[in-house]
Amino acid sequence: MSETVSAKHFTSGELGDLLGVQAWRIARLFELGLLEEPLRVGGRRLIPRSMLPMIVCALRDRGWLESPDDSQVS
């Protein structure tokens, strides 16, 4: 996630693209109740930028996103 993030809200697909994970994995975090459901507009989640750290942590906890430490080769 080296890009500068300027949007205030994201869809699951946009966050998936930003973080390099499949959109269904973002959606599943909400479906499983691991994160509070954000507002929906037109059937799409409107995920506030402030949730990014929680989403990254939840993805890492499930093994769906590498930690920065995981990418280093010894």
NUDREN-210205 format. One record per residue: residue in one letter; x, y, z of N, C-alpha, C, O, CB in turn. Coordinates in nm, 4 decimals, always signed. Each point is the difference from the previous one (the first is absolute). Glycine has a CB too. Layout:
  res        nu        nv        nw       cau       cav       caw        cu        cv        cw        ou        ov        ow       cbu       cbv       cbw
    A         X         Y         Z         X         Y         Z         X         Y         Z         X         Y         Z         X         Y         Z
...
//
This chain:
  res        nu        nv        nw       cau       cav       caw        cu        cv        cw        ou        ov        ow       cbu       cbv       cbw
    M   +0.0851   -0.1178   +0.0000   -0.0851   +0.1178   +0.0000   +0.0890   +0.1233   +0.0000   -0.0042   +0.0801   +0.0934   -0.1813   -0.2031   +0.0289
    S   +0.2645   +0.1381   -0.2248   +0.0932   +0.1112   -0.0064   -0.0614   +0.1232   -0.0657   +0.0587   +0.1081   +0.0033   +0.1269   -0.2727   -0.0124
    E   -0.3040   +0.1482   -0.0507   -0.0652   +0.1134   -0.0647   -0.0561   +0.0960   +0.1048   -0.0301   -0.0390   +0.1129   -0.0259   -0.1054   -0.3118
    T   +0.0429   +0.2702   +0.1587   -0.0630   +0.0969   +0.0869   -0.1511   -0.0181   -0.0117   -0.0538   -0.0067   -0.1105   +0.2482   +0.1704   +0.0859
    V   -0.2619   -0.1715   +0.1378   -0.1441   -0.0215   +0.0021   -0.0682   +0.1333   +0.0256   +0.0164   +0.0596   +0.1065   +0.0116   -0.2979   -0.0243
    S   -0.1053   +0.2852   -0.1811   -0.0646   +0.1292   +0.0163   -0.1521   -0.0108   +0.0063   -0.0659   +0.0957   +0.0406   +0.2579   +0.0064   -0.1595
    A   -0.2495   -0.2156   +0.0798   -0.1450   -0.0155   +0.0041   -0.0476   -0.0070   +0.1447   +0.0719   -0.0469   +0.0882   -0.0680   -0.0722   -0.3105
    K   -0.1263   +0.1665   +0.2452   -0.0571   -0.0045   +0.1343   -0.0736   -0.1312   +0.0252   -0.0108   -0.0445   +0.1142   -0.0103   +0.2934   -0.1184
    H   -0.0294   -0.3107   -0.1025   -0.0743   -0.1255   +0.0097   +0.0392   -0.0910   -0.1157   +0.0411   +0.0459   -0.1065   -0.2335   +0.0708   +0.2223
    F   +0.1783   -0.2478   -0.0918   +0.0348   -0.0999   -0.1001   -0.1086   -0.1057   -0.0080   -0.0740   -0.0214   +0.0960   +0.3182   +0.0626   -0.0558
    T   -0.2535   -0.1071   -0.1547   -0.0798   -0.1216   -0.0106   +0.0921   -0.1165   +0.0342   +0.1211   +0.0181   +0.0123   -0.2769   +0.0820   -0.1903
    S   +0.0992   -0.2186   +0.1933   +0.0825   -0.1188   +0.0258   +0.0974   -0.0235   -0.1147   +0.1153   -0.0364   +0.0229   -0.3013   -0.0647   +0.1123
    G   +0.1408   +0.1215   -0.2570   +0.0856   -0.0180   -0.1163   +0.1156   +0.0978   -0.0038   +0.1131   -0.0376   -0.0310   -0.3093   -0.0469   -0.0902
    E   +0.1681   +0.2093   +0.1525   +0.1061   +0.1015   +0.0015   +0.1041   -0.0316   +0.1066   +0.1201   +0.0137   -0.0233   -0.2835   +0.1576   -0.0590
    L   +0.1164   -0.2140   +0.2002   +0.0946   -0.0353   +0.1067   +0.0803   -0.1239   -0.0375   +0.1194   -0.0082   +0.0287   -0.2741   +0.1083   +0.1414
    G   +0.0893   -0.1958   -0.2339   +0.0710   -0.1188   -0.0453   +0.1122   +0.0364   -0.0959   +0.1114   -0.0510   +0.0112   -0.3199   -0.0826   +0.0180
    D   +0.1783   +0.2224   -0.1238   +0.1022   +0.0451   -0.0950   +0.1135   +0.0731   +0.0720   +0.1175   -0.0210   -0.0301   -0.2937   +0.0397   -0.1486
    L   +0.1403   +0.0658   +0.2724   +0.0993   +0.0776   +0.0736   +0.0928   -0.0895   +0.0824   +0.1209   +0.0227   +0.0054   -0.2831   +0.1672   +0.0032
    L   +0.1043   -0.2915   +0.0553   +0.0765   -0.0859   +0.0898   +0.0564   -0.1239   -0.0691   +0.0818   -0.0718   +0.0576   -0.2246   +0.1535   +0.1269
    G   +0.0996   -0.1065   -0.3066   +0.0495   -0.1166   -0.0727   -0.0632   -0.1311   +0.0434   +0.0644   -0.1049   -0.0041   +0.1462   +0.2264   -0.0232
    V   -0.3377   -0.1158   +0.0691   -0.0732   -0.1215   +0.0367   -0.1306   -0.0038   -0.0778   -0.0444   +0.1018   -0.0532   +0.1482   -0.1039   +0.2847
    Q   -0.1646   -0.1143   -0.2380   -0.1272   -0.0138   -0.0705   -0.1102   +0.0698   +0.0791   -0.0017   -0.0037   +0.1231   +0.0770   -0.2156   -0.2244
    A   -0.1675   +0.2830   +0.0288   -0.1075   +0.0773   +0.0635   -0.0855   -0.0855   +0.0927   -0.0483   +0.0495   +0.1019   +0.0456   +0.0997   -0.3008
    W   -0.0169   -0.2770   +0.1655   -0.0846   -0.0839   +0.0843   +0.0582   -0.0133   +0.1401   -0.0739   -0.0184   +0.0967   -0.0018   -0.1065   -0.2997
    R   +0.2072   +0.1343   +0.2139   +0.0614   -0.0115   +0.1329   -0.0322   +0.1213   +0.0860   -0.0213   -0.0129   +0.1206   +0.2055   -0.1247   -0.2189
    I   -0.1878   +0.2543   +0.0375   -0.0406   +0.1212   +0.0726   -0.1453   -0.0159   +0.0453   -0.0328   +0.0234   +0.1163   +0.1948   +0.1208   -0.2511
    A   -0.2482   -0.1843   +0.0415   -0.1421   -0.0162   +0.0312   -0.0211   -0.1036   +0.1099   -0.0849   +0.0181   +0.0873   +0.0283   +0.0452   -0.3227
    R   +0.1337   -0.1719   +0.2311   -0.0179   -0.1084   +0.0976   +0.0270   +0.0467   +0.1423   -0.0624   -0.0504   +0.0934   +0.1272   -0.1134   -0.2695
    L   +0.0257   +0.2579   +0.1952   +0.0271   +0.0524   +0.1344   -0.1265   +0.0576   +0.0628   -0.0240   -0.0155   +0.1198   +0.2602   +0.0656   -0.1880
    F   -0.3163   +0.0163   -0.0140   -0.1249   +0.0583   +0.0492   -0.1076   -0.1074   +0.0163   -0.0750   +0.0005   +0.0975   +0.1335   +0.2171   -0.2093
    E   -0.0652   -0.3092   +0.0159   -0.1005   -0.1063   +0.0043   +0.0173   -0.0898   +0.1216   -0.0983   -0.0481   +0.0564   +0.0877   +0.0543   -0.3046
    L   +0.1345   -0.0287   +0.2886   +0.0277   -0.0841   +0.1169   -0.0161   +0.0752   +0.1323   +0.0101   -0.0600   +0.1070   +0.1463   -0.0712   -0.2486
    G   -0.1813   +0.2618   +0.1346   -0.0167   +0.0791   +0.1211   +0.1320   +0.0375   +0.0656   +0.0022   +0.0424   +0.1155   -0.2189   -0.1548   -0.0832
    L   +0.3274   +0.0971   -0.1057   +0.1305   +0.0365   +0.0566   +0.0173   +0.1508   +0.0061   +0.0769   +0.0513   +0.0813   +0.0191   -0.2640   -0.1695
    L   -0.1676   +0.2833   +0.0021   +0.0013   +0.1460   -0.0021   -0.1435   +0.0495   -0.0101   -0.0862   -0.0672   -0.0568   +0.3161   +0.0720   -0.0512
    E   -0.2545   +0.1120   +0.1629   -0.1335   +0.0586   -0.0055   -0.0340   +0.0384   -0.1435   +0.0809   +0.0611   -0.0699   -0.0566   +0.0237   +0.3061
    E   -0.1449   -0.1212   -0.2794   -0.0449   +0.0319   -0.1357   -0.0029   +0.1516   -0.0211   -0.0567   +0.0732   +0.0811   -0.0803   -0.2854   -0.0865
    P   +0.1977   +0.2584   -0.1026   -0.0077   +0.1428   -0.0322   -0.1313   +0.0312   -0.0717   -0.0766   -0.0901   -0.0345   +0.3283   +0.1017   +0.0187
    L   -0.2754   +0.1137   -0.0051   -0.1165   +0.0467   -0.0736   +0.0020   -0.0601   -0.1400   +0.1064   -0.0177   -0.0593   -0.1118   +0.2328   +0.1929
    R   -0.1123   -0.2461   -0.1857   -0.0109   -0.0487   -0.1385   -0.0714   +0.1038   -0.0834   -0.0955   +0.0636   +0.0446   +0.0918   -0.3035   +0.0320
    V   +0.0518   +0.2558   -0.1983   -0.0635   +0.0901   -0.0963   -0.0141   -0.0779   -0.1299   +0.0989   -0.0481   -0.0554   -0.0014   +0.2596   +0.1646
    G   -0.2200   -0.2238   -0.1573   -0.0229   -0.0751   -0.1226   +0.0449   -0.1443   +0.0108   +0.0437   -0.0586   -0.0990   -0.0181   +0.2689   -0.0262
    G   -0.0356   -0.2690   +0.2445   +0.0378   -0.1381   +0.0211   +0.1490   -0.0227   +0.0213   +0.0423   -0.1130   +0.0245   -0.2361   +0.0558   -0.1601
    R   +0.2734   +0.1621   +0.1266   +0.1449   -0.0127   +0.0184   +0.0402   +0.0590   +0.1346   -0.0558   +0.0996   +0.0459   +0.0924   -0.0883   -0.2955
    R   +0.0609   -0.0753   +0.3106   +0.0519   +0.0526   +0.1258   +0.0787   +0.1279   -0.0276   +0.0794   +0.0070   -0.0938   -0.0691   -0.2402   +0.1932
    L   -0.0338   +0.3324   -0.0169   +0.0735   +0.1257   -0.0080   +0.0942   -0.0006   +0.1210   -0.0352   +0.0480   +0.1078   -0.1567   +0.0805   -0.2295
    I   +0.3107   -0.1831   +0.1020   +0.0936   -0.0246   +0.1095   +0.0849   +0.1246   +0.0234   +0.0736   +0.0421   -0.0893   -0.0684   -0.2895   +0.0355
    P   -0.0145   +0.3071   +0.1732   +0.0776   +0.1207   +0.0277   +0.1494   -0.0298   +0.0100   +0.0409   -0.1065   +0.0460   -0.2389   +0.2013   +0.0730
    R   +0.2767   -0.0002   -0.1624   +0.1458   -0.0127   +0.0040   +0.0490   -0.0311   +0.1414   +0.1007   -0.0689   +0.0166   -0.0835   +0.2286   -0.2096
    S   -0.0865   -0.1100   +0.2939   +0.0410   -0.0225   +0.1390   -0.0015   -0.1487   +0.0381   +0.0622   -0.0384   +0.0991   -0.1521   +0.2650   -0.0432
    M   +0.0194   -0.3108   -0.1335   -0.0052   -0.1438   +0.0287   +0.1187   -0.0761   -0.0589   +0.0177   -0.1182   +0.0295   -0.2657   +0.1358   -0.0241
    L   +0.3291   +0.0480   -0.0879   +0.1119   -0.0682   -0.0651   +0.0905   -0.0762   +0.0974   +0.0304   -0.1164   -0.0256   -0.0385   +0.2929   -0.1477
    P   +0.0520   -0.1155   +0.2836   +0.0876   -0.0748   +0.0920   -0.0676   -0.1258   +0.0568   +0.0651   -0.1034   +0.0148   +0.0460   +0.3198   +0.0436
    M   -0.2403   -0.2082   -0.0268   -0.0716   -0.1159   +0.0534   -0.0129   -0.1094   -0.1058   +0.0122   -0.1186   +0.0307   -0.1384   +0.2694   +0.1257
    I   +0.1018   -0.1106   -0.2798   -0.0131   -0.0965   -0.1089   +0.1327   -0.0694   -0.0260   +0.0042   -0.1218   -0.0177   -0.1867   +0.2603   -0.0842
    V   +0.2905   -0.0622   +0.0997   +0.1329   -0.0583   -0.0210   +0.0313   -0.1004   +0.1109   +0.0490   -0.1095   -0.0278   +0.0282   +0.3209   -0.0878
    C   -0.1047   -0.1755   +0.2397   +0.0252   -0.0919   +0.1129   -0.0847   -0.1267   -0.0123   +0.0499   -0.1106   +0.0212   +0.0049   +0.3075   +0.1256
    A   -0.1825   -0.1808   -0.1809   -0.0886   -0.1162   -0.0129   +0.0451   -0.0911   -0.1143   -0.0047   -0.1223   +0.0133   -0.1856   +0.2590   +0.0780
    L   +0.2337   -0.0788   -0.2029   +0.0502   -0.0800   -0.1116   +0.1257   -0.0754   +0.0405   +0.0155   -0.1171   -0.0347   -0.1128   +0.2813   -0.1276
    R   +0.1858   -0.1000   +0.2339   +0.1237   -0.0655   +0.0458   -0.0303   -0.1106   +0.0996   +0.0618   -0.1064   -0.0042   +0.0636   +0.3196   -0.0320
    D   -0.2212   -0.1884   +0.1269   -0.0379   -0.1016   +0.0987   -0.0506   -0.1269   -0.0679   +0.0223   -0.1101   +0.0503   -0.0792   +0.2919   +0.1122
    R   -0.0107   -0.1674   -0.2759   -0.0540   -0.1148   -0.0733   +0.1013   -0.0600   -0.0965   -0.0278   -0.1017   -0.0634   -0.1980   +0.2025   +0.0836
    G   +0.3431   -0.0390   -0.0319   +0.1019   -0.0506   -0.0912   -0.0239   +0.0393   -0.1445   +0.0567   -0.0605   -0.0910   -0.0255   -0.1273   +0.2456
    W   -0.1148   +0.2887   -0.1767   -0.0353   +0.0426   -0.1346   +0.0847   +0.1170   -0.0481   -0.0131   +0.0427   -0.1147   -0.2174   -0.1224   +0.1575
    L   +0.3161   +0.1312   +0.0422   +0.0870   +0.1111   -0.0359   +0.1310   -0.0189   +0.0754   +0.0007   -0.0219   +0.1212   -0.1980   +0.1798   -0.1634
    E   +0.3071   -0.1492   -0.0302   +0.1302   -0.0167   +0.0630   +0.0322   +0.1183   +0.0902   -0.0345   +0.1144   -0.0298   +0.1109   -0.2495   -0.1661
    S   -0.0103   +0.1052   +0.3054   +0.0541   +0.1057   +0.0849   +0.1278   +0.0487   -0.0653   +0.0626   -0.0755   -0.0744   -0.1644   -0.0233   +0.2866
    P   +0.1428   +0.2222   -0.1870   +0.1271   +0.0471   -0.0555   +0.1157   -0.0930   +0.0388   +0.0931   -0.0185   -0.0784   -0.1796   +0.2547   +0.0876
    D   +0.0813   -0.2942   +0.1096   +0.1049   -0.0912   +0.0469   +0.0015   -0.1304   -0.0805   +0.1056   -0.0606   -0.0184   -0.1267   +0.1601   +0.2478
    D   -0.0975   -0.1427   -0.2777   -0.0101   -0.1245   -0.0761   +0.0682   +0.0068   -0.1345   +0.0419   -0.1025   -0.0538   -0.2534   +0.0594   +0.1687
    S   +0.2231   +0.1626   -0.1702   +0.0559   +0.0149   -0.1348   +0.1521   +0.0036   -0.0008   +0.0613   -0.0048   -0.1067   -0.2667   +0.1270   +0.0435
    Q   +0.2670   -0.1138   +0.1803   +0.1459   +0.0028   +0.0080   +0.0539   -0.1426   -0.0057   -0.0523   -0.0908   +0.0646   +0.0457   +0.3047   +0.0708
    V   +0.1096   -0.2306   -0.2123   +0.0626   -0.1321   -0.0117   +0.1266   -0.0008   +0.0851   +0.0816   +0.0919   -0.0079   -0.1755   -0.1260   -0.2271
    S   +0.1096   -0.0693   +0.3157   +0.1169   -0.0082   +0.0878   +0.1195   -0.0501   -0.0759   +0.1082   -0.0137   +0.0572   -0.2552   -0.0265   +0.1381
//
